[in-house]
Amino acid sequence: MAQYQQNSRQGQPQRNRQGQDYRQQPSQGTTRQLPEPKALTYYKDDEKKILDPELLDSKAGETALNCKDLKTTQMRRFYDDLKAIERKIMSGKDLQAQQANFERDRALIVMFKAKAVYAEKRRVAPPEFTQFIFDHVASIKDLNDFKAFIKVFESVVAFHKFYSPER
């Protein structure tokens, strides 16, 4: 233990990738609550055939702009995880098998909320990204909604690449 203390950088705060002090604690009474999900409607029609283009355009751009300080790697990690779940679900031979796979893997989709909260707590993701994940996970009711969310997330990733200060 004494050897560890001698080798550590005494007096210097440990910092995350954004240069923020890991030990910095919020002041008392400011405990952050989990975001309140705001359910979205992906489709303009009741048959879920016409995807709302605003979600893929202005709303995706706005989300990407609000999350511009999120590292591109972190954004891609979330997107890649989502695509892996999609591949598992869509491996079904027909629509019925895909629906069954969706129900089977629904918990993996819901787990995105925990991953977003964890990333925010580690200060590698902004609260706006956590809100985005909470809103969309709450909006996924069936396989069509899940497919729509993948398209929305794809648009956010593309806009994020544009707005991100990383080069």
N, C-alpha and C positions, 0 to 999 in steps of 0.2 A: 504494500500500500504506500509506504513512504517513497519507494522508488517511483511509483506511478506519479505521485505528487511532484517529485522533482522533475520528471520529464514532461509534465503537462505545461501548457501555456498559462501560467497563473496570472490572474488579473485580466486576461483577454477573453471577451465573451465568444462563445462558439456561435457561428453564424450559418444560416442556411444559404442556399444558392443565390437568393436575392439580397444577401448581405444583412438580413435582419437577425437580431439577437434571438437565439433559440430560447433563452431563459426569460425573455421579456414576457411578463404576465400581464393580462388585462387588470385594470384597477378593480378594486372590490365593487360589487354591485353591477358590474357590466358583463355578467355571464351571457355568452352568446347562446341564443336559442336555435334549435333546428329551424330551417326555413319552413314557412307555411306554403305548401304546394298550391299553385294556381293551375287548375286543370285547363288544358288547351283542347281545341277542336282541330283536328288535322284535315278534315274533309269539308268541302262546301255542300255536300249532298248527304242524305241519309243512307244511301247505298254504299258509301265509302269508295267511290270511284273517282271523284274529282278532288285531288289534293289541293289545298289552299296554297296558291303560289306565293302569297305574302310570307309564309313561314320559311320558304326557301330563298327569299330575296331580302326584303327590308328587315324582317325580324331576325333572320340568320346573321345579316350584316351587323345589326345592332348588338346582338349577343357577342359576336366576334370582337367588335370594338370594345365592349365592356370587359372582355377577357383578354385584351391584347397583351397584358403583362404575364399571362400564363405561358410558360415555356412551350414551344412547339412540340417538344418531345413528350411533355405531359399530356397535351391535347391528343397527340397521336396514340399515346398509350391507352387512353380511354376509348378512342375510336377503334383501335385495333381489337381491344377486348370486346367491344360491341359487335364488330364484324365476326369474331370467332363464335360468339353466341349465335349470330345469324346463320353461319355455316352449319352449326349443329342443328338448328331448327329446320333449315331448308334441306337438310339431307334426307328428309322424308320423301318417299316416292310419289305421293299424291297429296292433295290438299288436306285430307283427313289425317294423314301421318304427320304433316307439318303442324297442324293444329295441336295434335297430341304432343309433339315435341315442344311447341310453344308453352303449353301448360306445364310440361315437365321442367322446362328451363326458366319459367317465370321468376323463380327465386333469384336466379343469376342476374336478371334484369333489375329486380328490386335492390339487389346488393350494390348497384351503382350508386345509390344514395349514400351508403356507408363509405364507399371508396371516395366519393366527392368530399364528404365531411372530413375524412382522414387527410386528404390532400390539402384541404383548407386549413386544418389544424396544424399541419406541417408547414404551412405558409408557402406552399408551392402552387396553390390554386386560389383565386379570389372568391369572395362570397357570391359574386354574380354567377360564377360557373356552378357553384353548388346549387344556387337557386334554379338555374337552367336545368340541371339534372333532376332536381326534385319535381319541378313543373312537368317535365316530360315523362318521368317514370309514373307519376300520378295520372297521366293522360293515356297511358297504354292500357287499353281494355281488351284488345284482341290482336290477332296476328296482323291484320291490316294496319292497326295503329303502330305496331312495332316496326313494320316496314316503312311507314311514314316517318317515324322517329329516326330511322337510319338515314333517310334522305335529308331530313333537317340537319342532323349531325354532320353529314357529309358537306352540306352547304356551309355550316359554321366553321368546319375545318378549313375549307377553301378560303373563306373570308378572313379567317384568323391568320392564315399564311400571309395575306396581304397586309393586314394591320399590325402584325407582330413586329416589334422593333428588332428582332433577330434577323440576321442576314445569312 
